[in-house]
Structures are given as structure tokens and as C-alpha cells.
């Protein structure tokens, strides 16, 4: 069965899903770094945000997941993630880029990141 859904409604559905799944990310930063890290409860990086150039980096798995589940392309994925991120953090993002965080599993060891708050 094929279901037709408007783009606006699809975007709202994805944003609602993102809020449910990632609304309580732990936020880490360090005074000497331009990076703010957003990790889940398993310490897996989900987003990185560069405060110098307002660039959002997201786990590249979002692209494949959103394509498989919602049939949206990379540009649509970026726009939805930027909208969700800006709404939930109050930070402006100039652009977004998918990134492979698999080699960053021990990111807490590199710099002594401090938990500032949760995203909820």
C-alpha cells in the first residue's frame, strides 16, 4: 500500500521522532574548545557543533536511516536536522554535514569534557 503524505506533515513527523529519540542528549563542552558535543546516554556522539563557524555535524547514519524509512534525500535530511537542532538548542546553524563518529568512541579521553546540561 502506498501512502501519500505532504512534505510539511512528513517534516513534522520526523521532527517529533527526533525529539522523542534525542531530546535528552547530554551536552559537553570545554572552555578552550570551539566544539559542543551532544551524546546519548551510551556516550555515543550524535551531533557536534562548532561555535566558530556555526556548523552542525551529525552522525552520518541519519542519511541512510532517513532515506530507508522516509525516502528523503541528503539535502532534506540536513534541513530537517538543522531545523530540529536550532529549535532545541537555540543555536544558529549555517549548514550541516554528515560525519563518521565511529572513530570517536573514546572522545571523553581526548579533552576533559564537562557535562553542562541535558538537551531536554
N, C-alpha and C positions, 0 to 999 in steps of 0.2 A: 504494500500500500504506500502510496506517495502522499506526503502531507506538505501542503504549501503554507509557508509562514512568512510574514512580512519581515523585512530586514530589521526594522525597528524592534519588533517583538523578539526576534532572534537575539539581537544585541542585549536586550533587557534580560532575556533568559540566561545568556552566558554571563552577564554581569552578576546576576543573582547567584548563579552557580559559583562564580569566583568568590563572592562574598561569603558564601557558606563554607567553601573549602579553604580559603586563605584569609579570612577576615581576622584571624587571631595570630598572625605571624609575629615572631619575636623580632624586634628591631635592634640591630647592633650598629654602633659606630665608634669612632675613636677620634679624639680631638685633633690628632695630627694627620688624619687621612681624609681625602675628599669623598670617600665611599661610605654609603649607608647600606647595610646588608639586611635583608629580610629573609629569615629562615623559618622553617616549620618546626614543630616540636621535636622532630628527629634530627635537628641541626642540619637539614638539607637546605642549601640555598635555593630560593625561589626567585628572588629579584635582587639586583644590585642597582644602586642609584648613585650616579656621580654628581656631586653638588656643584662642581666647577662648570660643567657643560650641560647640566640638567638632562643627562642621558640615562634612560632606563634600559637595563639589561634583564632579560627574563630567561628562564630555563627553556632551552630550545625544544624540549618535549611538548611545549604548548602548541607549537606549529603543527606537528603531526597529530596530536590529540584533537585539536580543533578542526583539522581537515577531516580526520576519520569520523568524528562524532557530528560535527555541524556543517561540514563541507564548505568551510570558509578558507580563503587563501591567506598568504603571509601578511599582506597589507591590511586586510580586515582584522586579522589576529592582533597585529601591532596596535591598530587604532582602538580596539576594544580593551586591550591591556593598558594602554595609556589612559583611556577614559576611567577605567576602574582604579588604577593607581592614583591618578590625580584626585579623584573623588575621596578615596580612603586615606590619603596621606596629606592632602592639601599642598602637595609639591607639584610644580610645573615640570612637565617632561617635553623636551623638544623633539625627541624621537625615541624609538625603542629598537632593540636588537636582540635576536635570539643568541644565546650563549651556552656553551657546553660547560656545565659546572661539575662534571664528573671528576675532574682532577682537583677539585677544591674541597674534598671531603674533610680535610683537616685544617680548614680555614681559620679555626679558632687559635691554632698554634702559631700562625704567622705573625699576628699582631694581637696584643691583648685587647680584644674587643669587649666592650662593656654593653650589657643589656640596658637599654634606656627605657623601653616600654613595650607593650604589645600593640598591635595594629587595631584592635577592636574598639 
